[in-house]
Amino acid sequence: YRRIRIISAFYGRTDSTTCATGCRRRQLRNRSCYSRNARSIVRSRCNGLRECELKTDLLGNPDPCIGTYKYYSTAYECING
């Protein structure tokens, strides 16, 4: 079977255009917002598994920037396991 290996994970906001449809401008102003521990959380929950599903509640606790509309992205590869 092939297994997941997390390369990177991001939760926050670094621009005003990604996943911005329907948001108010004030929710997009902070473009230097991110969860410092998103990658370690995703790695601890997903590395070595065949499939993985996460709720962003885990990544935003505590909320890295209250009032900012955030998005999640990850990069991974499938390795022989």
N, C-alpha and C positions, 0 to 999 in steps of 0.2 A: 504494500500500500504506500501511497504517497502521503506525506505529512506537511503541515504548514510550518514555515519558518518566517517570522515577522522581520521585515527589514526596517520599516519605519512606521510610525503612527503619529497622527496629528489631530488635535481637537482644539479649536479656537477660531481665530480670524486673523488673516494677514493681508487681506485686500477688501475692496468694497464691492466686488462683482461676483465672486464665487457664491453660489446658492443664495442669491440676494433677491430673487423674484418675490414680490409681495411684502418685503421688509420695509420698515420705516427708515429713513435716512439716519436717524439718531442711533438705530440698532447696528449700523454699519460703520460708524465713525472710528471706533477703536480698531486699528489694524495691527496692533502689536499685542494681541491677546492669544494666549495659548496655555494649555495644561502642561506643566513641566514633567508630569509622570505618565502621560498617555502611552508612550512606547513601552515602558516597563509594565504597565497594567495589561496592555494588549499581549505582550510577550508572555507574561505569566499565565494568562488565561487561554492563549491560543497556540503557542508553540508546541509542536509535536502532535497536534490533533489532526484528524482528517477533515473536519469542518468546524467552524467556529462562528458564533453569533454573539454580539455584544450590544448592550444598551448603553447609550452615551451617558446615562446617569452615572455610571461608574467612572467615566473619564472627567466629568465636570463636578466632582465633589472633593474639595470645595470648588465652587464656580470660579474660574480664573478671571472672569470679567462680567460682572452682573450687568444686565441690560444690553449686552452685545449678542447679536444673533451669530451663533457659532456653527461650524461644520466639522465633519470628521473625514479623514482620509487615511488610508493605510497602503503600504506596499508590502507584498509578501511573495514568496516563491514556494513551490511545492518540491519537496525533496524526497528521495527514497527513504523509507523508514522501516 
